Amino acid sequence: MSSGSFDIAVAGAGMVGAGAALALARNGFRVALIETVPPAADADDDGAYDLRVSAISPRSRAILEGLGVWQLLERERVCYYEQMYIWHQHGHASVAFDAVDLARDNLGAIVENRVLQRSIHNACERDPKIEWFMPDRVVELLENGAQEVELRLGGGRCLRAGLLIAADGRNSPTRDLARIASQAGRYRQTAIVANVDTELPHRHTAWQRFLNTGPLAFLPLANGQSSIVWSCDDDFAERILAAGDDEFCAALGEAFEFKLGKITGCSARASFPLGWHRCERWVNNRVLLIGDAAHSVHPLAGQGVNLGFSDVEVLASLIGDGSQLSGQKQLRRYERQRNSETWVATTSFSGLKWIYGLEQIPLTAIRDLGMRIVDETPWVKRAMMQKAMQNLT
Ligand SMILES: Cc1cc2nc3c(=O)[nH]c(=O)nc-3n(C[C@H](O)[C@H](O)[C@H](O)COP(=O)(O)OP(=O)(O)OC[C@H]3O[C@@H](n4cnc5c(N)ncnc54)[C@H](O)[C@@H]3O)c2cc1C
């Protein structure tokens, strides 16, 4: 098998890995993009909305606009949300965030993962500096030196590159090959996702109700449906996933306090076990982590892919241009900056999940008070909205 030489190799062409390949190719580097699973062909898309959607922050949107990707999105599949409404199962307080308070049109956009990924892939395909290896995977790291890596793909080819970026998700096999240790834990919760029809319109609002068993989000879709992310304890998830549609819709409506009336229809459901992980380091010689390979946060944050796009932005600003790839010092700078920023996000959202799970009366009263203070203090509310829109930095 022939070998190839590249400035950078990226393992994983999910939203973050493909975004990184594009950003680095725009910096002038020759990039090898390696992906195991070819995306579903357009013909397989029967028009039904993807069950996986992401709330994309204004900062991520600006990053994607800079890459020329946002402009390629199918307009009619993007739903901008103008308000966010949060409340708890117990207590009386709620918090309402409104784009108007920041003199903005919206707080972010809900986009199907498949649609966003396809746009990024299309942009990658048009870029002559990117070469695809798909379907393929990195199976061996033959060398990870101070200047270069050499890797072998499952298909037999060997590639040399000045940097290997592991963007192959939470369980990152490339991270393991690079011997980067990580700690991981389970929340003992499962996120159920589905697209549902509701009696009342979603009003371009992202809704989140905190139940003692976990948060339930309703995110507005452009077709009028809502995408739900229902994080709940594993045993409850197992039961409700096995229920018939009528029983599922009734339980969902009740859990959501019928804020949008009855749930009148429901797509197929999917589920994801929820967990977290932290990596001991983000860089080992010429292998670097990005996206979910480097960090994961609870979906109540709606920040996982947004943090990944921030990784891409920071890396692209530190990595140099096509004439010279940055040395170890700049890679360490990337590691320090992004590790501390995502640590704050991971820790604060684990803390929020814990606070919202409390049932003891004095603690729920304090939580209520906190929510009331946020809701009634405009500068606190504005500061929180601005943080979320800038991917928490
Ligand atoms: C229920 C739920 C809701 C969420 N909602 C939001 C939200 O609203 N907003 C938000 O910002 N985030 C959200 N997230 C998080 C977000 O989905 C992830 O952070 C994001 O998908 C991570 O992207 P990634 O490209 O880093 O990794 P992945 O999406 O995991 O992509 C990894 C890619 O690598 C490929 N791969 C795997 N192994 C190999 C290999 N050995 N070689 C080559 N390729 C390989 C895979 O096929 C895949 O294409 C949510 C998560 C969940 C579970």
Ligand as a Chemical Component Dictionary entry (heavy atoms), coordinates in Angstrom:
data_LIG
# 
_chem_comp.id                   LIG 
_chem_comp.type                 NON-POLYMER 
_chem_comp.pdbx_formal_charge   0 
_chem_comp.three_letter_code    LIG 
# 
loop_
_chem_comp_atom.comp_id 
_chem_comp_atom.atom_id 
_chem_comp_atom.alt_atom_id 
_chem_comp_atom.type_symbol 
_chem_comp_atom.charge 
_chem_comp_atom.model_Cartn_x 
_chem_comp_atom.model_Cartn_y 
_chem_comp_atom.model_Cartn_z 
_chem_comp_atom.pdbx_ordinal 
LIG C1  C1  C 0 -28.792 13.935 23.740 1  
LIG C2  C2  C 0 -27.697 14.908 23.423 2  
LIG C3  C3  C 0 -28.005 16.219 23.116 3  
LIG C4  C4  C 0 -26.993 17.144 22.840 4  
LIG N1  N1  N 0 -27.322 18.444 22.546 5  
LIG C5  C5  C 0 -26.341 19.345 22.318 6  
LIG C6  C6  C 0 -26.646 20.722 22.027 7  
LIG O1  O1  O 0 -27.813 21.135 21.997 8  
LIG N2  N2  N 0 -25.621 21.592 21.808 9  
LIG C7  C7  C 0 -24.316 21.187 21.863 10 
LIG O2  O2  O 0 -23.413 22.025 21.690 11 
LIG N3  N3  N 0 -23.993 19.894 22.099 12 
LIG C8  C8  C 0 -24.962 18.965 22.326 13 
LIG N4  N4  N 0 -24.638 17.666 22.576 14 
LIG C9  C9  C 0 -23.224 17.243 22.513 15 
LIG C10 C10 C 0 -22.775 17.068 21.061 16 
LIG O3  O3  O 0 -23.644 16.211 20.362 17 
LIG C11 C11 C 0 -21.348 16.515 21.015 18 
LIG O4  O4  O 0 -20.539 17.318 21.847 19 
LIG C12 C12 C 0 -20.795 16.546 19.580 20 
LIG O5  O5  O 0 -21.541 15.717 18.730 21 
LIG C13 C13 C 0 -19.327 16.108 19.570 22 
LIG O6  O6  O 0 -18.845 16.190 18.257 23 
LIG P1  P1  P 0 -17.450 15.517 17.866 24 
LIG O7  O7  O 0 -17.279 15.796 16.419 25 
LIG O8  O8  O 0 -16.388 15.948 18.827 26 
LIG O9  O9  O 0 -17.629 13.970 18.152 27 
LIG P2  P2  P 0 -18.652 12.863 17.449 28 
LIG O10 O10 O 0 -19.875 13.560 17.051 29 
LIG O11 O11 O 0 -18.708 11.775 18.412 30 
LIG O12 O12 O 0 -17.845 12.479 16.131 31 
LIG C14 C14 C 0 -16.766 11.584 16.158 32 
LIG C15 C15 C 0 -16.566 11.030 14.743 33 
LIG O13 O13 O 0 -15.403 10.198 14.742 34 
LIG C16 C16 C 0 -15.690 9.008  14.013 35 
LIG N5  N5  N 0 -14.785 7.976  14.511 36 
LIG C17 C17 C 0 -14.896 7.215  15.633 37 
LIG N6  N6  N 0 -13.824 6.416  15.758 38 
LIG C18 C18 C 0 -13.009 6.695  14.717 39 
LIG C19 C19 C 0 -11.727 6.223  14.314 40 
LIG N7  N7  N 0 -11.066 5.294  15.005 41 
LIG N8  N8  N 0 -11.172 6.747  13.197 42 
LIG C20 C20 C 0 -11.811 7.686  12.484 43 
LIG N9  N9  N 0 -13.035 8.177  12.816 44 
LIG C21 C21 C 0 -13.614 7.690  13.919 45 
LIG C22 C22 C 0 -17.175 8.757  14.267 46 
LIG O14 O14 O 0 -17.731 7.944  13.251 47 
LIG C23 C23 C 0 -17.728 10.182 14.252 48 
LIG O15 O15 O 0 -18.079 10.598 12.955 49 
LIG C24 C24 C 0 -25.630 16.732 22.865 50 
LIG C25 C25 C 0 -25.321 15.405 23.173 51 
LIG C26 C26 C 0 -26.329 14.489 23.453 52 
LIG C27 C27 C 0 -25.975 13.067 23.799 53 
# 
loop_
_chem_comp_bond.comp_id 
_chem_comp_bond.atom_id_1 
_chem_comp_bond.atom_id_2 
_chem_comp_bond.value_order 
_chem_comp_bond.pdbx_ordinal 
LIG C1  C2  SING 1  
LIG C2  C3  SING 2  
LIG C2  C26 DOUB 3  
LIG C3  C4  DOUB 4  
LIG C4  N1  SING 5  
LIG C4  C24 SING 6  
LIG N1  C5  DOUB 7  
LIG C5  C6  SING 8  
LIG C5  C8  SING 9  
LIG C6  O1  DOUB 10 
LIG C6  N2  SING 11 
LIG N2  C7  SING 12 
LIG C7  O2  DOUB 13 
LIG C7  N3  SING 14 
LIG N3  C8  DOUB 15 
LIG C8  N4  SING 16 
LIG N4  C9  SING 17 
LIG N4  C24 SING 18 
LIG C9  C10 SING 19 
LIG C10 O3  SING 20 
LIG C10 C11 SING 21 
LIG C11 O4  SING 22 
LIG C11 C12 SING 23 
LIG C12 O5  SING 24 
LIG C12 C13 SING 25 
LIG C13 O6  SING 26 
LIG O6  P1  SING 27 
LIG P1  O7  DOUB 28 
LIG P1  O8  SING 29 
LIG P1  O9  SING 30 
LIG O9  P2  SING 31 
LIG P2  O10 DOUB 32 
LIG P2  O11 SING 33 
LIG P2  O12 SING 34 
LIG O12 C14 SING 35 
LIG C14 C15 SING 36 
LIG C15 O13 SING 37 
LIG C15 C23 SING 38 
LIG O13 C16 SING 39 
LIG C16 N5  SING 40 
LIG C16 C22 SING 41 
LIG N5  C17 SING 42 
LIG N5  C21 SING 43 
LIG C17 N6  DOUB 44 
LIG N6  C18 SING 45 
LIG C18 C19 SING 46 
LIG C18 C21 DOUB 47 
LIG C19 N7  SING 48 
LIG C19 N8  DOUB 49 
LIG N8  C20 SING 50 
LIG C20 N9  DOUB 51 
LIG N9  C21 SING 52 
LIG C22 O14 SING 53 
LIG C22 C23 SING 54 
LIG C23 O15 SING 55 
LIG C24 C25 DOUB 56 
LIG C25 C26 SING 57 
LIG C26 C27 SING 58 
# 
